[in-house]
């Protein structure tokens, strides 16, 4: 093979533009014993590929144990049972909605109003027992007001003495 053609193929190879046939030609050339001295630096590259093809991995690969198909079917059955249970529970609980009569709704409303009035009555009773705290808050506010008045007067006296 012409040396010029090999050099052109080598340039194409280094640019990543060669076809598989051209790479095979380069590999055959560099595997031969007639490689010119200025191309000897490329020979290990092509020898590596030919040597790599003959390498065999000798260690045993650990295989992942597959989960038995029984467990997969159990999970499928569980999903189906849960879905069916949710569906039937939902359909039974929603079946009675909208069947109330006007008398039943009025009765429920009246019971609700009575219970809210009872809560309001007990709440008002509880707040009336806490009203004495309002008197304490009022007295405390007056004391705080006197403290605020006293501080500026002290400042005025200090400023006048200087």
C-alpha positions as CSV (number, residue, x, y, z in Angstrom):
1,X,0.0,0.0,0.0
2,X,1.2,3.5,-0.7
3,X,2.7,5.4,2.2
4,X,0.9,8.6,1.0
5,X,-2.5,6.9,1.2
6,X,-1.7,5.6,4.7
7,X,-0.7,9.0,5.9
8,X,-3.9,10.5,4.4
9,X,-6.0,7.8,6.1
10,X,-4.2,8.4,9.3
11,X,-5.0,12.2,9.1
12,X,-8.6,11.3,8.4
13,X,-8.6,8.9,11.4
14,X,-7.2,11.5,13.7
15,X,-10.0,13.9,12.6
16,X,-12.6,11.2,13.2
17,X,-13.7,11.1,9.5
18,X,-12.8,7.5,8.5
19,X,-15.1,4.7,7.7
20,X,-14.9,1.2,9.2
21,X,-13.2,-0.1,6.1
22,X,-10.6,2.6,6.2
23,X,-9.9,1.9,9.9
24,X,-9.6,-1.8,9.1
25,X,-7.0,-0.9,6.4
26,X,-5.0,1.2,8.9
27,X,-5.2,-1.6,11.5
28,X,-3.8,-4.1,9.0
29,X,-1.0,-1.7,8.0
30,X,0.1,-1.0,11.6
31,X,-0.1,-4.7,12.6
32,X,2.3,-5.6,9.8
33,X,6.1,-5.5,10.4
34,X,6.7,-3.0,7.6
35,X,5.8,0.3,9.4
36,X,8.1,3.3,8.6
37,X,10.0,4.8,11.5
38,X,8.1,8.1,11.4
39,X,4.8,6.3,11.9
40,X,6.0,3.9,14.7
41,X,4.4,6.2,17.4
42,X,0.9,5.2,16.0
43,X,1.5,1.5,16.0
44,X,0.7,0.9,19.8
45,X,-2.7,2.6,19.2
46,X,-3.7,0.1,16.5
47,X,-2.1,-2.8,18.3
48,X,-4.1,-2.1,21.3
49,X,-7.4,-2.5,19.4
50,X,-6.3,-5.9,18.0
51,X,-5.1,-7.0,21.4
52,X,-8.3,-5.8,23.1
53,X,-10.4,-8.1,20.8
54,X,-8.6,-11.2,22.1
55,X,-8.9,-10.3,25.8
56,X,-11.3,-12.4,27.8
57,X,-12.7,-11.5,31.2
58,X,-12.1,-14.5,33.4
59,X,-13.7,-13.6,36.7
60,X,-17.3,-14.7,37.3
61,X,-19.9,-11.9,37.3
62,X,-22.3,-12.0,40.2
63,X,-25.8,-12.3,38.9
64,X,-28.5,-10.4,40.6
65,X,-31.1,-12.7,42.1
66,X,-34.4,-12.2,40.5
67,X,-37.3,-11.7,42.8
68,X,-39.7,-14.6,42.4
69,X,-42.7,-13.9,40.3
70,X,-44.9,-14.9,43.2
71,X,-44.0,-11.6,45.0
72,X,-44.8,-9.6,41.9
73,X,-48.2,-11.2,41.7
74,X,-48.8,-10.5,45.4
75,X,-48.0,-6.9,44.9
76,X,-50.4,-6.7,41.9
77,X,-53.1,-8.4,43.9
78,X,-52.6,-6.0,46.8
79,X,-52.9,-3.0,44.5
80,X,-56.1,-4.4,43.1
81,X,-57.6,-5.1,46.5
82,X,-56.7,-1.7,47.9
83,X,-58.1,0.0,44.8
84,X,-61.3,-2.0,45.0
85,X,-61.7,-1.3,48.7
86,X,-61.2,2.5,48.2
87,X,-63.7,2.5,45.3
88,X,-66.4,0.5,47.2
89,X,-65.9,2.6,50.4
90,X,-66.2,5.8,48.4
91,X,-69.3,4.6,46.4
92,X,-71.1,3.5,49.6
93,X,-70.3,6.7,51.5
94,X,-71.4,8.9,48.6
95,X,-74.6,6.9,48.0
96,X,-76.6,8.7,50.7
97,X,-75.7,12.2,49.7
98,X,-78.5,14.3,48.3
99,X,-81.3,12.1,49.8
100,X,-82.0,14.4,52.8
101,X,-85.5,15.8,53.0
102,X,-86.3,19.4,53.8
103,X,-87.4,18.5,57.3
104,X,-84.1,16.7,58.1
105,X,-82.1,19.7,56.9
106,X,-84.2,22.1,59.0
107,X,-83.8,19.9,62.0
108,X,-80.0,19.7,61.5
109,X,-79.9,23.5,61.2
110,X,-81.9,24.0,64.4
111,X,-79.6,21.7,66.3
112,X,-76.6,23.5,65.0
113,X,-78.0,26.9,66.0
114,X,-78.8,25.6,69.5
115,X,-75.3,24.2,70.0
116,X,-73.7,27.5,68.8
117,X,-75.9,29.4,71.3
118,X,-74.8,27.1,74.1
119,X,-71.1,27.6,73.2
120,X,-71.6,31.4,73.0
121,X,-73.3,31.4,76.5
122,X,-70.5,29.5,78.1
123,X,-67.9,31.6,76.3
124,X,-69.5,34.8,77.6
125,X,-69.6,33.3,81.1
126,X,-65.9,32.6,81.0
127,X,-65.0,36.0,79.7
128,X,-67.1,37.7,82.5
129,X,-64.9,36.0,85.1
130,X,-61.8,37.4,83.5
131,X,-63.1,41.0,83.5
132,X,-61.1,41.9,86.6
133,X,-57.9,41.6,84.6
134,X,-59.1,44.6,82.6
135,X,-59.0,46.7,85.8
136,X,-55.4,45.6,86.4
137,X,-54.4,46.5,82.8
138,X,-55.9,49.9,83.2
139,X,-54.0,50.6,86.5
140,X,-50.8,49.4,84.9
141,X,-51.3,51.7,81.9
142,X,-51.7,54.6,84.3
143,X,-48.5,53.8,86.1
144,X,-46.6,53.5,82.8
145,X,-47.9,56.9,81.8
146,X,-46.6,58.4,85.0
147,X,-43.2,56.9,84.4
148,X,-43.1,58.3,80.9
149,X,-43.9,61.8,82.3
150,X,-41.3,61.5,85.0
151,X,-38.4,60.7,82.6
152,X,-38.7,63.8,80.4
153,X,-39.0,66.0,83.5
154,X,-35.8,64.5,84.9
155,X,-34.1,65.2,81.6
156,X,-35.3,68.8,81.6
157,X,-33.9,69.4,85.1
158,X,-30.5,67.9,84.1
159,X,-30.3,70.1,81.0
160,X,-31.1,73.3,83.0
161,X,-28.4,72.6,85.6
162,X,-25.7,72.4,83.0
